[in-house]
Amino acid sequence: MVAGELVQEHLRRDNAPDEIDISCKRSVHNGAVPIGDQYTDLTNGSAHLTELDSKALEQEIPPDEKQAMLPGEETCIETKLYWRRFSVLAVFSFYSLVNAFQWIQYSIITNIFTHFYNVSSDKIDWLSIVYMVAYVPLIFPATWLLDKKGLKLTALMGAGLNCVGAWVKCASVRPDLFGVTMTGQIICSIAQVFILGLPSKIASVWFGPKEVSTACATAVLGNQLGTAIGFLLPPVLVPNTVEDIELMGHNISVMFYWTAVVSTALFILTVIVMKDRPSLPPSQAQAVLPDCAPEDYSYRQSIINLFKNKPFILLLISYGIMTGSFYSVSTLLNQMIMACYKNQELNAGRIGLTLVVAGMVGSIICGLWLDHTKTYKMTTLMVYILSFIGMLVFTFTLDLNNIYLVFFTAGVLGFFMTGYLPLGFEFGVEITYPESEGTSSGLLNAFAQIFGIIFTLIQGRLTTDYNPLAGNLFLCVWIFLGIFLTGWLGRANLKRQKSPAVSPPLTSLLGSSNVNFYHVESCVLGKANESFNTFVFHGFFGIVFRQSPDKRCIVDV
């Protein structure tokens, strides 16, 4: 958003003209609001806005570039999309994948690790819960690092710690070294603090306005794919060889070493590929953001602004409920399946895979849907309601002695529950713009971890003391509450969606520190029946686009 609060009053940016040629004959009254007869003088000093020929535009401006004028500047800043953005997205997605794999690799074979390390199942649960515990206190320094030091350093911290934690686990393959494997998992859990807040940051900094939701969904998808592989591979790589503890240790060692090698390769790629931002901004929304120097940026004030945003508070709670429920189901899936179906470790992993892969499909579809429709409020609410229905169906079909039915219901649950994750990220950025994407995403993830810890501990206790039905019903109640919270978000203002609607040359006229006031006689814009936008700047005046009888657009200042 332009400094000085340039707000679009109605209609989306798609209705604003893409290119306008402004020829300014004369400006008057720098820094002062014209009053009285001063408007008469403005008539003689006019600016004519004319429609540019589309073919000429194609020749003069590359198809992937537009121009934007920043506040207080005379020069144009181009926006451009770089091919490097796909490499940045791919590398991030892959090391996020490995980190998510390390989160779930213990829980999906809980019965095997309890036997190998000779510990109780709740100790193995803590190997998953530690990811959530570490995130909550560390998210604030991590988002501070992202905002102050940039994308590359934050990405290096995530990939580097992920690599170190994987190698520490390689030294823990002995029944009396549970503490060492916990240490390695703690290091990996710290790494994820520097990972989970990056999807929306990478999407907004590197991708164009028509790609941003899909890019965010793809980045989140990498983490989901890691969880899916974490469900699938550990039961295959570490079969339940209860009689041969030495073979079990060898199998665990193979899994740990392969994870460490892949993590090291991805850390090297992160060093090579990752950059803070492209040379030119990818969108007008990025171009008009205040380019504050790091020393001028107040992270504390950004946090305060976010907690004063009532719609964002509602989103924090509703997002935390949904994502925390997913974390809890993922952590306890092995125990739920084993309680209903004996000796089904492999199928427990495959059900987890089905849960996440279906969610990945949901994430992609939701991202594409948002890019094309921008219906954040309705889409988020509908996905939340369908997630609740999916949780109910999964709960009441789990113990029907039909494991193939569980595959289906888990897929339905995953499609909507996991598909909600990128919706929450993008919705958060929309309603908090122009606050930092890393800060809003970090807070969303912090609340997800808090709810995940609470839900996992309570559902785990209910599952152990009673049965999986009791634990799942507990989650259903909370998700039902989340539906109402999401419904109350219906009045939230989509700030980022509205801000790029300002035509670039008009932005330059209105955004300068010494405001020049112009009377614009007329211009030819768009179609005869097209509706135009109203903008308000500083609360002093508005630019009103209205249609004249000769099908020309009169711009009144």
Secondary structure, DSSP 8 states (H G I E B T S, - for coil): --TTTEEE-SS-GGGS-S--EEEE---B-TTS---TTHHHHHHHSEEEEE---HHHHHHHS-TTEEEEE-TT-SSEEEEE--THHHHHHHHHHHHHHHHHHHHHTTGGGHHHHHHHHT--HHHHHHHHHHHHHHHHHHHHHHHHHHHHH-HHHHHHHHHHHHHHHHHHHHTT-STT-HHHHHHHHHHHHHHHHTTTTHHHHHHHHHS-TTTHHHHHHHHHHHHHHHHHHHHHHHHHHS---TT-HHHHHHHHHHHHHHHHHHHHHHHHHHHHH--SS-SS-SSHHHHTS----GGG--HHHHHHHHHT-HHHHHHHHHHHHHHHHHHHHHHHHHHHHHHHSTT-HHHHHHHHHHHHHHHHHHHHHHHHHHHHH--HHHHHHHHHHHHHHHHHHHHHHTTSS-HHHHHHHHHHHHHHHHHHHHHHHHHHHHHHTTS-HHHHHHHHHHHHHHHHHHHHHHHHHHHHHT-HHHHHHHHHHHHHHHHHHHHGGGG---HHHHGGGS-HHHHHHHHSSS--B-EEEEE--S-TT----EEEETTTEEEEEEE-TTS-EEEE-
